[in-house]
Amino acid sequence: MALTVTELETDVLVIGGGLTALRAAIAAAEAGARVTVAAKGVIARSGSTPISSAGVAGCIADATSEDSVETYLADIRTSGRAINHPRLSEVLALESGPALIDLQRFGISFVSGDNGWDRVRVPGHTHPRSFRAAPFEGHGNGLGLTLPLRRCAEELGVVLLDACPVIDIVTSGKRLAGAIAADLNLGQLRRIRCAAAILATGGLAYMYARTNGTRNVTGDGLALALRAGASLRDMEFVQFHPTRMVRPVSMLLSDGLIADGAVLRDRHGREFMHDYHPRGNHAPRDVRAWAVFQEIRKGNGVDGGVLLDCAAVPMERLKLRHAALLRVMETRGWGFPGTPVVASPAAHFLMGGVSVDEHGRTEVAGLYAAGEAAGGAHGANRLGSMGLSEAVVMGIRAGAAAAGFARGAGKGPSPDAGRWLDQLEPGAPPCDTVLSRSWQRLRKTMWEHVSLSRSEEGLRSALMDVEALRCELAPIRAGNLRDLARLTDLRLALETAAAVVLSALLRCESRGAHRREDHPDESPEWLGNVYVRMLQSGRLETSFIRLDGSLGPALATG
């Protein structure tokens, strides 16, 4: 039976299923646009947001706080090692507080303390400015943010396409024409004709063997942007969260535990963080992750991690801020908080992403990006609780900008799905085995050579592995739509992985989350940003541009 191809027309297409996607969709719909959201999984339950701790940072200055936008911005740029996009970081500092407050109109509430909202000072922040979303109808963590937004989007008439991954962004000249999506629920290809599209596909954490990311976070949206003609920036800066619990159970432990008094200890019980930073346990994430990695490497670890001692965290704070963790520990029969848990670093967040301006615009007319899929706001390292802040602030901005563009642009020609039909080969064997093995190889390679410690030798080895996988997958054909979507997802992930490796090779220094063993110091020569673009040949080109706009010391292709 021939595969059915259907056409859908909308003003704005939002690609993704988490907080950024939903907030962008609502902003576009409230601006008068017809909006469609397409996601790999179930919208509001896919991506990184649902498994997050739901902490949203924002400057809300009132009688109970000494915070200011200026202090907040200084913290962001200090953490980012001075290479943040100036306007994006400024927008985050200015608008995260109002955007956070605005979430209440969608039925989102925040955990309360004795003096109003419960404020937490997570490591790297000068003042307490992290606010945690309360559970929504019994659903905790990030679902307290996304489920109310999905309900609002539905009420506004937004079309929601679950299990409908976008596999291609189609352009006409240098302008967006639409997208091709694989609707796995209906078993058909969709040609989506739109005036504007917003990439809200998140980061790439799943391409690492040790990760906090879900199966949906594969970096595919970044490769879609490259193929469409947009540039990426800062791709070498992958954040590794220092405390993913590995014993007694695998689970992300939020920075809020450190804020409430938890400390990192080695196998001998020694608190070691002051060896690495004056703030000790309250050092920024990149420093804590590196310190944990170093202690493990020195032989001071426990079961591949270090000890996180939570004995000093008051029980009332555990119940208020870490109720889910308490339930898990009780279920396991772990003597918590008296007995330390074992934690180790894991891939968590991408500071880099699609190069955008303060409205989420890319170089391709009609194509926008927001949230973790967009790069620049955080520079070389992100502060805790700011991932969701960026999702909300830039979701609003990109949604409004895309709706405005759609009003005056009109739509281009209908996307052609012909080349995707050509990739289907009825009767081809299932791809499960080759996909499983290929993902395993990629994730192992990225963890071993492109994680916390990097070198030219390791990065070149990783680049060879990625290229070998791309060549092996090239001749494979899919026998059905599901396999076509999965093969495409992996092929896109490999292109994004190559962008990470090439960017890490080019930056010959250590800055923020990027650590080169063969270039261990931070250098003023590298005060700038690495950009990646795709040439007509399909090869990737990386270039370094200094903060003053001049071309830097190197240019490379791969």
C-alpha positions as a printed Julia matrix, in Angstrom:
558×3 Matrix{Float64}:
  0.0    0.0    0.0
  1.35   3.42  -0.94
  2.04   5.82   1.87
 -0.6    8.54   2.23
  0.6   12.12   2.0
 -1.67  14.86   3.37
 -1.32  18.63   3.46
 -1.88  20.84   6.48
 -1.84  24.63   6.33
 -1.1   26.89   9.3
  0.37  30.33   9.98
  2.93  29.25  12.56
  4.35  25.77  13.09
  5.98  25.1   16.46
  8.33  22.1   16.51
  8.71  20.56  19.96
  6.63  19.39  22.89
  7.95  21.01  26.07
  7.69  24.31  27.9
  9.28  26.44  25.16
  7.01  25.0   22.48
  3.82  25.49  24.47
  4.65  29.01  25.61
  5.59  29.98  22.05
  2.4   28.46  20.67
  0.26  30.37  23.17
  2.05  33.64  22.43
  1.55  33.17  18.68
 -2.1   32.23  19.11
 -2.76  35.21  21.38
 -1.23  37.39  18.66
 -3.89  36.14  16.26
 -2.04  33.42  14.34
 -3.28  29.96  13.45
 -0.83  27.68  15.25
  0.12  24.02  14.97
  2.48  22.19  17.34
  4.19  18.99  16.17
  6.27  16.86  18.55
  8.02  13.48  18.62
  6.17  12.44  21.75
  3.09  13.55  23.67
  3.02  17.34  23.87
  3.53  18.55  27.47
  4.94  15.13  28.42
  7.97  15.02  26.12
 11.33  16.74  26.11
 13.26  17.77  29.2
 10.68  19.91  31.02
  8.54  17.1   32.51
 11.51  15.5   34.29
 12.98  18.81  35.46
 12.74  19.99  39.06
 10.47  22.82  37.81
 12.72  25.59  39.15
 12.31  28.88  37.28
 14.7   31.74  38.01
 13.52  35.33  37.86
 14.33  38.7   39.36
 11.29  39.68  41.42
 12.44  42.61  43.52
 10.16  43.44  46.44
 10.33  44.11  50.16
 11.59  40.57  50.85
 14.42  40.66  48.29
 17.52  42.75  47.64
 17.81  41.41  44.1
 18.13  43.62  41.03
 18.21  43.14  37.27
 21.76  44.47  37.23
 22.96  41.86  39.74
 21.12  39.11  37.91
 22.69  40.1   34.58
 26.15  40.22  36.17
 25.64  36.67  37.49
 24.57  35.43  34.04
 27.6   36.94  32.32
 30.05  35.86  35.02
 28.8   32.3   34.7
 28.98  32.56  30.89
 32.65  33.61  30.99
 31.9   36.89  29.18
 30.95  35.36  25.81
 27.15  35.53  26.21
 25.13  37.17  23.44
 24.81  40.64  25.06
 21.2   41.29  24.11
 19.94  37.78  24.85
 21.43  37.74  28.35
 20.0   41.21  28.99
 16.53  40.1   27.88
 16.68  37.11  30.22
 17.6   39.27  33.2
 14.95  41.9   32.41
 12.01  39.69  31.46
 12.3   36.44  33.43
 10.61  37.9   36.52
  7.56  39.3   34.68
  7.31  36.17  32.53
  7.36  33.99  35.63
  4.59  36.01  37.27
  2.58  35.83  34.04
  2.54  32.03  34.23
 -0.04  32.27  37.01
 -2.77  33.28  34.58
 -2.58  29.79  33.04
 -3.29  28.08  36.35
  0.35  27.53  37.28
  1.18  28.04  40.95
  4.47  28.12  42.81
  5.62  26.62  46.09
  4.95  29.01  48.98
  7.03  29.7   52.08
  6.48  31.76  55.21
  6.79  35.07  53.35
  5.02  34.35  50.08
  6.66  32.42  47.27
  9.48  30.18  48.42
 12.73  31.6   47.01
 15.84  29.46  46.67
 19.39  30.65  46.08
 20.92  28.0   43.84
 24.69  27.91  43.27
 26.08  30.72  41.11
 23.29  33.19  41.93
 24.01  36.15  44.22
 20.47  36.21  45.61
 17.62  33.72  46.08
 15.67  33.89  42.81
 14.62  30.35  41.94
 10.9   29.6   42.24
  9.57  26.05  41.95
  6.28  25.24  40.27
  3.81  23.43  42.5
  2.16  20.17  41.36
 -0.79  20.51  39.0
 -3.74  18.2   39.66
 -1.39  15.72  41.34
  1.34  15.94  38.68
  4.66  17.22  39.99
  8.02  18.37  38.64
  7.92  20.06  35.23
  4.44  18.73  34.5
  3.23  21.43  36.88
  4.29  23.86  34.14
  3.48  22.05  30.91
  0.08  20.48  31.62
 -1.67  23.8   32.37
 -0.12  25.29  29.23
 -1.3   22.42  27.06
 -4.84  22.94  28.35
 -4.6   26.66  27.55
 -3.24  25.97  24.06
 -6.15  23.65  23.34
 -8.62  26.28  24.54
 -7.03  28.78  22.15
 -7.55  26.4   19.23
 -3.92  25.41  18.75
 -3.66  22.18  16.72
 -1.58  19.65  18.67
  0.06  16.8   16.77
  1.41  14.18  19.16
  3.83  11.53  17.85
  4.43  13.61  14.73
  8.16  14.28  14.41
  9.27  16.87  11.86
 11.89  15.28   9.61
 12.57  18.17   7.24
 12.35  21.96   7.12
 11.68  23.12   3.58
 12.86  26.45   2.22
 12.32  28.38  -0.99
 15.33  30.53  -1.65
 16.3   31.94   1.74
 12.77  31.82   3.08
 10.85  29.15   4.98
  8.22  27.3    2.94
  7.11  24.66   5.43
  8.02  21.26   6.81
  7.61  17.54   6.32
  6.43  15.52   9.33
  5.85  11.82   9.96
  2.47  11.45  11.64
  2.97   8.14  13.43
 -0.54   8.11  14.87
 -2.18   8.27  11.45
  0.61   6.52   9.53
  1.0    9.27   6.94
  3.45  11.92   5.81
  2.28  15.47   6.39
  3.27  18.37   4.17
  2.93  21.36   6.5
  2.66  24.67   4.68
  3.35  27.64   6.94
  4.67  31.2    6.89
  6.78  30.8   10.04
  8.18  27.97  12.13
  9.7   27.92  15.6
 12.29  25.32  16.57
 11.66  24.42  20.22
 13.27  20.99  20.05
 15.57  21.29  23.08
 19.16  20.14  23.29
 21.17  16.98  22.67
 21.79  15.35  26.05
 20.59  11.91  24.93
 23.6   11.52  22.63
 25.73  10.96  25.76
 25.88   7.61  27.54
 25.36   9.29  30.92
 22.55  11.78  30.7
 19.66  13.51  32.38
 17.96  13.86  29.0
 15.02  11.87  27.74
 14.97   9.79  24.56
 13.45  12.74  22.7
 16.38  15.1   23.26
 18.65  14.04  20.39
 19.78  17.31  18.8
 17.68  16.71  15.68
 16.26  20.24  15.59
 19.74  21.73  15.4
 20.6   19.69  12.32
 17.24  20.65  10.77
 18.27  24.28  11.21
 21.68  23.66   9.62
 20.09  21.95   6.62
 17.69  24.87   6.21
 20.55  27.37   6.05
 20.73  28.67   9.63
 23.95  28.8   11.68
 24.73  27.24  15.05
 26.89  28.83  17.73
 28.68  27.8   20.93
 28.15  24.1   20.24
 31.24  23.11  22.23
 29.53  24.16  25.46
 27.61  21.15  26.74
 26.73  21.36  30.42
 27.22  18.33  32.65
 25.1   18.42  35.77
 27.32  17.5   38.74
 24.79  15.5   40.73
 22.87  12.77  38.99
 22.21  10.14  41.65
 23.56   6.7   40.74
 22.94   4.97  44.08
 20.51   3.91  45.39
 18.59   4.84  42.22
 19.21   6.81  39.02
 17.68  10.25  39.45
 18.56  13.92  38.87
 19.29  15.76  42.12
 18.53  19.47  41.86
 20.87  22.29  42.83
 18.28  23.13  45.47
 19.78  20.44  47.7
 23.12  22.27  47.68
 21.28  25.53  48.33
 19.61  23.95  51.36
 22.85  22.66  52.89
 23.93  19.44  51.1
 27.68  19.0   50.55
 29.85  16.94  48.22
 32.3   14.55  49.9
 34.89  12.06  48.66
 35.07   8.38  49.67
 36.85   9.39  52.9
 34.11  11.81  53.89
 36.21  14.9   53.09
 34.43  17.96  51.73
 36.51  18.79  48.68
 34.83  21.64  46.79
 36.89  24.41  48.42
 39.91  22.89  46.64
 38.33  24.04  43.36
 36.44  27.28  44.03
 36.16  29.93  46.79
 32.39  29.34  46.99
 32.92  25.66  47.68
 29.72  23.69  47.15
 28.03  26.84  45.88
 30.35  27.14  42.88
 28.78  27.25  39.39
 27.77  23.99  37.77
 30.7   23.7   35.41
 33.15  23.95  38.32
 31.27  21.43  40.47
 30.99  18.94  37.61
 34.71  19.23  36.86
 35.58  18.84  40.54
 33.48  15.68  40.87
 35.02  14.3   37.68
 38.53  15.02  38.97
 37.9   13.41  42.35
 36.59  10.27  40.67
 39.62  10.23  38.38
 41.96  10.59  41.37
 40.48   7.48  42.93
 38.51   9.34  45.59
 35.12   8.3   44.25
 32.5    5.77  45.28
 30.85   3.46  42.73
 31.72   5.81  39.87
 30.57   8.92  41.73
 31.1   10.89  44.92
 29.02  11.22  48.07
 26.3   13.84  48.36
 25.68  14.34  52.06
 22.24  15.79  52.77
 22.29  15.34  56.55
 22.41  19.11  57.15
 19.28  19.79  55.06
 16.39  20.47  57.47
 13.52  18.01  57.17
 11.0   20.83  56.71
 12.9   21.97  53.61
 13.09  18.45  52.25
  9.33  18.14  52.61
  8.72  21.57  51.05
 11.21  21.48  48.18
 12.24  17.85  47.65
  9.14  15.8   48.37
  9.62  13.54  45.33
 13.14  12.66  46.44
 11.91  11.84  49.94
  9.28   9.48  48.52
 11.87   7.68  46.4
 14.23   7.28  49.35
 11.43   5.95  51.57
 10.44   3.45  48.89
 14.04   2.24  48.68
 14.43   1.99  52.43
 17.43   4.31  52.28
 18.33   6.01  55.56
 17.91   9.46  54.02
 18.97  12.18  54.69
 21.37  10.73  57.25
 22.96   8.3   54.79
 24.71  10.0   51.84
 23.75   9.1   48.27
 26.18   8.58  45.4
 26.11  11.11  42.56
 28.1   11.68  39.37
 28.06  14.1   36.43
 25.75  13.55  33.46
 25.0   15.43  30.23
 22.32  17.95  31.05
 22.01  21.07  28.88
 23.37  22.65  25.71
 24.43  26.27  26.06
 24.91  26.45  22.29
 22.28  26.11  19.61
 20.8   27.95  16.65
 22.16  31.48  16.24
 19.28  33.9   16.86
 18.58  37.52  17.75
 16.54  38.68  20.74
 13.3   37.75  18.96
 14.43  34.24  18.08
 15.02  35.09  14.4
 17.54  33.06  12.41
 19.22  33.91   9.08
 16.36  32.12   7.3
 13.33  34.37   6.88
 10.39  32.86   8.75
 12.5   30.41  10.8
 12.8   31.03  14.55
 14.36  29.13  17.45
 13.86  29.4   21.19
 14.71  27.72  24.47
 17.53  25.21  24.63
 17.51  24.89  20.84
 18.79  28.48  20.58
 22.32  29.46  21.56
 23.97  32.54  23.01
 22.12  33.58  26.16
 24.25  31.54  28.57
 27.69  31.78  27.01
 30.05  29.09  28.28
 27.91  27.91  31.21
 24.31  28.14  32.42
 23.2   28.99  35.93
 20.75  26.66  37.65
 17.0   27.27  37.14
 17.65  29.38  34.05
 16.82  26.76  31.45
 13.11  27.08  32.15
 13.43  30.87  32.45
 14.85  30.97  28.93
 12.07  28.66  27.73
  9.37  31.03  28.97
 10.99  34.35  28.03
 12.16  33.35  24.56
  9.06  31.26  23.92
  6.97  34.41  24.37
  9.27  36.49  22.17
  9.63  33.95  19.37
  5.91  33.2   19.35
  4.95  36.87  19.06
  7.62  37.55  16.43
  6.64  34.52  14.33
  2.97  35.54  14.42
  3.9   39.07  13.32
  5.99  37.73  10.45
  3.2   35.4    9.35
  0.7   38.25   9.19
  2.66  40.13   6.56
  4.55  37.41   4.72
  2.09  35.07   3.11
  2.96  31.44   2.45
  5.41  30.03  -0.02
  4.96  26.98  -2.28
  3.7   23.75  -0.79
  6.55  21.53   0.49
  7.44  18.58  -1.72
  7.54  15.19   0.03
  8.89  13.31  -2.98
 12.42  12.69  -1.73
 11.08  11.21   1.48
  8.84   8.8   -0.38
 11.94   7.74  -2.32
 13.63   6.74   0.94
 10.91   4.2    1.72
 11.49   0.68   0.45
  8.53  -1.64   1.08
  9.75  -4.96   2.43
 13.0   -3.56   3.85
 13.94  -5.29   7.12
 13.17  -3.56  10.45
 15.81  -1.09  11.61
 15.68  -1.89  15.33
 19.03  -3.66  15.55
 21.06  -1.21  13.48
 19.5    1.77  15.26
 20.16   0.32  18.7
 23.79  -0.48  17.92
 24.42   2.86  16.22
 22.97   4.85  19.1
 25.03   2.83  21.55
 28.22   3.58  19.58
 27.45   7.28  19.28
 26.61   7.69  22.96
 29.74   5.79  24.02
 31.94   7.87  21.71
 30.49  11.19  22.87
 30.87  10.27  26.55
 34.42   8.99  26.22
 35.83  11.75  24.01
 33.5   14.78  24.05
 32.3   15.07  27.63
 33.99  16.67  30.64
 37.57  16.12  29.51
 38.61  16.68  25.89
 41.77  16.59  23.82
 42.65  16.93  20.15
 43.39  13.21  19.93
 40.09  12.2   21.5
 38.06  14.69  19.5
 39.57  13.54  16.21
 38.8    9.96  17.18
 35.2   10.98  17.9
 34.94  12.76  14.55
 36.09   9.59  12.76
 33.55   7.51  14.67
 30.72   9.92  13.83
 31.68   9.99  10.15
 31.89   6.19  10.06
 28.38   5.92  11.48
 27.07   8.41   8.93
 28.56   6.36   6.09
 27.16   3.09   7.46
 23.66   4.53   7.72
 23.68   6.21   4.3
 22.55   3.2    2.21
 19.9    1.94   4.65
 16.3    2.27   3.57
 13.24   2.18   5.78
 10.4   -0.24   5.21
  7.8    1.87   7.02
  7.11   5.38   8.27
  8.15   4.65  11.84
 11.57   3.42  10.77
 11.95   6.39   8.41
 11.37   8.77  11.32
 13.81   6.9   13.57
 16.53   6.68  10.91
 16.17  10.38  10.16
 16.37  11.23  13.86
 19.69   9.38  14.16
 21.09  10.88  10.95
 20.23  14.36  12.22
 21.79  13.55  15.61
 25.02  12.54  13.89
 25.19  15.87  12.04
 24.68  17.7   15.33
 27.31  15.54  17.02
 29.77  16.51  14.28
 29.01  20.18  14.96
 29.81  19.69  18.66
 33.09  17.88  17.94
 34.26  20.38  15.32
 33.47  23.32  17.6
 35.36  21.67  20.47
 38.33  21.05  18.19
 38.44  24.65  17.07
 38.37  26.23  20.55
 41.91  25.61  21.81
 41.39  26.7   25.4
 39.36  25.73  28.48
 36.4   27.97  29.22
 33.25  27.19  31.21
 31.89  23.76  30.38
 34.5   23.21  27.64
 37.68  21.66  29.08
 40.64  20.82  26.87
 43.33  18.76  28.64
 45.82  19.89  25.97
 44.81  23.57  26.43
 43.97  23.77  30.16
 43.88  27.57  30.53
 41.33  30.19  29.57
 42.81  32.56  26.98
 41.81  36.14  26.0
 42.6   35.11  22.4
 39.43  33.0   22.5
 37.1   35.72  23.8
 34.44  35.17  21.16
 32.19  32.52  19.65
 32.47  29.5   17.37
 29.87  29.32  14.58
 28.9   26.33  12.43
 27.17  26.36   9.06
 26.47  23.74   6.41
 28.04  24.16   2.99
 26.22  23.22  -0.22
 28.31  20.05  -0.28
 26.77  18.99   3.01
 30.03  19.45   4.9
 30.16  21.57   8.04
 32.28  24.7    8.32
 33.32  26.17  11.67
 34.64  29.68  12.21
 35.64  31.75  15.22
 34.44  35.33  15.51
 35.77  37.63  18.21
 33.44  39.77  20.27
 34.45  42.81  18.19
 33.24  41.04  15.04
 36.65  40.23  13.59
 37.46  36.78  12.24
 39.45  34.75  14.72
 42.54  32.58  14.41
 41.12  29.49  12.78
 38.76  28.1   10.16
 38.01  24.41   9.77
 35.72  22.09   7.87
 34.72  18.52   8.52
